[in-house]
C-alpha cells in the first residue's frame, strides 16, 4: 500500500447493500465485451480512475465468490461494473489484485417483447417469454451482470434466485432485503409475457435451470426492444 493511502478496511464495501458516492457511471450501457470477468483475490480498493481516488473496497465474496465483468482496461488496471447503487456504477481495480476468466455468455432481456435470450459466443442458444416489472415498478434498463445464486427457504416461488448487479428504481427493499433485481422462476405460468412483477425477471423453470449454469459475472443487458 502506498504511503498515505487509505487502508481497504477503512473504505465502504461495494455490495448490493450499499450506495456509493462518486462512482463513475457506465459509459456504454448497452455494449458487449469480450467476456472477461475478474475475481478479487484479496480485499482491494475500488477507485474512480486508474491511480485515482479510492471510493470503496471490493471483497472476495458476495453471494459466493465475487465475479465482475470488465468493461475497459488500462495497463495495470481493470474497470468493472459494481453491484452497488446507483445502478450502472463502475470502478477501477488493480489488475494484480484479480484473477481473470472468460465467460462465453451474454444474457439479453428485451422489455418491449418480454423475451430473455441466452447468447453464447454471439449465437442465441435459447429464448423464453418472461415476466417483467409493472409500469409503476419497472425492471431497470442498462448493462448489469449475474452477481450470484442462492436458495431462500423462506419462499416457495423459485428453487434458486439469481441476483443481478442492479436495483429497482422504485423499491428500496424486497421482503426486508435490498431492492436487488433478480432472475427467478414463478409457479404460475400465466405471468410469462406480462408486465407483472415488482421489477424482477420471472422466467420458466427450464430457463432458470440453464441460467443457473452460466458463470457469475456474465453480462446481462436489459433494453426496451
Protein Blocks (a to p, Z undefined) as FASTA:
>chain_A
ZZhiacfklpccddfkbccehiacdfblmbccehiacddfbdcdddfbehiacfbdcdfb
fehjaddddfbdcehiacdddfbdcehiacdddfklpccdddfbdcdddfklopacddee
hiafbdcddddddfklccdedjdddfbdcddfkbckbfbdcddfbdcfkbcbghhiacdd
cddddfblklgopafbgoiacddfklmmmmmmpcghiacdddfZZ
